[in-house]
């Protein structure tokens, strides 16, 4: 009779330069950066040039609930670009842009300062924000995920992780 391992749920602040994979053959992978991750599955990805919140777990039900594209979980990002943000830019980002042969879903984009905006997505296309900005003539110079559903970076520093609280885990299980 095998004993099921205890479930683990962590929030991790992935720094720039780390690949969001557990594949040990890829340099600078999650398992090398965060040894506890070796036994866990990341709930989504962040590209190597991006930083921010990642959730990792060994709970298959939560993994399937969060990563299923039908569930449309909110993810919030802080983005800096190479030129001044206009109202037209924000409108187009919010209403959808054609990338990779499809129109992105409507989202919330708000200006923070001249070169920085926040965006809340419920879709997770590969390099979606970077591709959307590029299509409008902007280059992303900084991208950080600050929230996944109810979970935020909080006080985590780059490279740090923390275990989720019971309340946070319960909210994930509502999926």
C-alpha positions as CSV (number, residue, x, y, z in Angstrom):
1,X,0.0,0.0,0.0
2,X,1.5,3.3,-1.1
3,X,1.1,6.4,1.0
4,X,0.0,9.5,-0.9
5,X,2.5,12.3,-0.4
6,X,1.3,15.4,1.5
7,X,0.0,18.1,-0.7
8,X,2.3,21.1,-1.2
9,X,1.2,24.5,-2.4
10,X,3.7,27.3,-2.8
11,X,3.9,30.8,-4.2
12,X,7.3,31.6,-5.9
13,X,8.7,34.9,-7.2
14,X,10.4,33.7,-10.4
15,X,13.3,36.0,-11.3
16,X,14.2,37.0,-14.9
17,X,16.5,34.3,-16.4
18,X,14.8,31.2,-15.0
19,X,12.9,28.9,-17.4
20,X,9.4,27.9,-16.2
21,X,10.2,24.2,-16.7
22,X,11.2,21.3,-14.5
23,X,13.2,19.8,-17.5
24,X,16.7,19.4,-16.1
25,X,18.2,19.3,-19.6
26,X,17.3,23.0,-20.0
27,X,19.7,25.4,-18.4
28,X,18.4,27.7,-15.5
29,X,15.3,25.6,-15.0
30,X,12.8,25.9,-12.1
31,X,14.1,22.8,-10.3
32,X,17.6,24.2,-10.2
33,X,16.4,27.6,-9.0
34,X,14.0,26.2,-6.4
35,X,14.9,22.6,-5.3
36,X,11.5,22.0,-3.7
37,X,10.0,22.5,-7.2
38,X,11.4,19.2,-8.4
39,X,8.4,17.4,-6.9
40,X,5.8,20.0,-8.0
41,X,4.0,21.2,-11.1
42,X,3.9,24.9,-12.0
43,X,0.4,26.3,-12.6
44,X,1.2,28.1,-15.8
45,X,4.4,29.6,-17.2
46,X,6.3,32.8,-17.3
47,X,8.8,33.3,-20.1
48,X,12.5,33.6,-19.3
49,X,12.5,37.4,-19.8
50,X,9.6,37.9,-17.3
51,X,9.5,37.8,-13.5
52,X,6.8,37.4,-11.0
53,X,4.3,35.1,-9.2
54,X,4.2,31.4,-10.0
55,X,2.1,28.9,-8.1
56,X,3.5,25.3,-7.8
57,X,1.8,22.3,-6.3
58,X,1.6,18.5,-6.4
59,X,-2.2,18.5,-6.1
60,X,-3.4,17.2,-9.5
61,X,-7.0,18.4,-9.0
62,X,-5.9,22.0,-8.4
63,X,-3.4,21.8,-11.3
64,X,-6.1,20.7,-13.7
65,X,-8.6,23.3,-12.4
66,X,-6.3,26.2,-12.7
67,X,-4.6,25.3,-16.0
68,X,-7.8,24.3,-17.9
69,X,-8.2,27.2,-20.3
70,X,-12.0,27.0,-20.0
71,X,-11.8,28.2,-16.4
72,X,-10.6,31.7,-17.4
73,X,-8.6,32.5,-14.3
74,X,-7.5,36.1,-13.8
75,X,-3.8,36.9,-14.0
76,X,-2.5,40.4,-13.4
77,X,0.7,41.9,-14.8
78,X,2.7,45.1,-14.5
79,X,4.2,46.0,-17.8
80,X,6.7,48.7,-18.9
81,X,7.1,49.6,-22.5
82,X,9.6,51.6,-24.6
83,X,7.4,54.5,-25.4
84,X,4.6,56.6,-23.9
85,X,1.3,54.8,-23.4
86,X,-1.7,56.4,-25.2
87,X,-5.4,56.0,-24.7
88,X,-5.6,54.3,-28.1
89,X,-3.0,51.8,-26.9
90,X,-5.0,51.0,-23.8
91,X,-8.2,50.7,-25.7
92,X,-6.7,48.3,-28.3
93,X,-5.1,46.2,-25.6
94,X,-8.4,46.0,-23.7
95,X,-10.7,45.2,-26.6
96,X,-8.5,42.5,-28.3
97,X,-5.7,42.3,-30.8
98,X,-5.1,39.7,-33.5
99,X,-2.0,37.6,-32.6
100,X,-1.1,34.1,-33.8
101,X,-4.2,33.9,-36.0
102,X,-6.8,34.8,-33.3
103,X,-8.2,37.8,-31.5
104,X,-7.2,38.1,-27.9
105,X,-10.0,38.1,-25.3
106,X,-11.2,41.4,-23.9
107,X,-9.2,42.4,-20.8
108,X,-8.6,45.2,-18.4
109,X,-5.6,47.5,-19.1
110,X,-4.9,50.6,-17.0
111,X,-2.2,53.2,-17.2
112,X,0.1,53.4,-14.2
113,X,2.5,56.0,-15.4
114,X,3.9,57.3,-18.8
115,X,5.5,54.0,-19.7
116,X,3.9,51.5,-17.3
117,X,0.5,49.8,-17.4
118,X,-1.3,47.0,-15.6
119,X,-3.2,44.3,-17.5
120,X,-5.6,41.6,-16.2
121,X,-5.9,38.6,-18.6
122,X,-8.1,35.6,-18.5
123,X,-6.3,34.0,-21.4
124,X,-2.8,32.6,-21.5
125,X,-1.5,32.6,-25.0
126,X,2.3,32.1,-25.4
127,X,4.0,35.5,-24.9
128,X,0.6,37.1,-25.2
129,X,1.4,40.5,-23.7
130,X,4.7,40.9,-25.6
131,X,3.0,39.9,-28.8
132,X,0.0,42.3,-28.2
133,X,2.4,45.2,-27.5
134,X,4.6,44.4,-30.5
135,X,1.5,44.4,-32.8
136,X,0.9,48.0,-31.6
137,X,4.5,49.1,-32.2
138,X,5.6,48.8,-28.6
139,X,8.4,46.8,-27.1
140,X,8.0,45.4,-23.6
141,X,11.0,46.3,-21.4
142,X,9.8,44.8,-18.2
143,X,7.0,42.3,-17.4
144,X,6.0,41.1,-13.9
145,X,3.1,38.9,-12.9
146,X,1.7,40.3,-9.6
147,X,-1.4,38.2,-9.2
148,X,-3.0,34.8,-10.1
149,X,-6.7,34.8,-9.1
150,X,-6.7,35.6,-5.4
151,X,-3.0,35.1,-4.8
152,X,-0.5,38.0,-4.9
153,X,3.3,38.4,-4.7
154,X,2.8,40.1,-1.3
155,X,6.2,40.6,0.3
156,X,8.1,37.9,-1.6
157,X,11.5,39.0,-3.0
158,X,12.9,37.6,-6.3
159,X,13.8,34.0,-5.9
160,X,11.8,33.5,-2.6
161,X,8.9,31.2,-2.0
162,X,6.3,30.8,0.7
163,X,3.7,28.1,1.5
164,X,0.1,29.1,0.8
165,X,-2.2,29.6,3.7
166,X,-5.1,27.3,4.4
167,X,-7.5,30.1,3.3
168,X,-5.6,30.5,0.0
169,X,-5.6,26.8,-0.6
170,X,-9.4,26.6,0.1
171,X,-10.0,29.4,-2.4
172,X,-8.0,27.5,-5.0
173,X,-10.1,24.3,-4.3
174,X,-13.4,26.2,-5.1
175,X,-12.5,25.9,-8.8
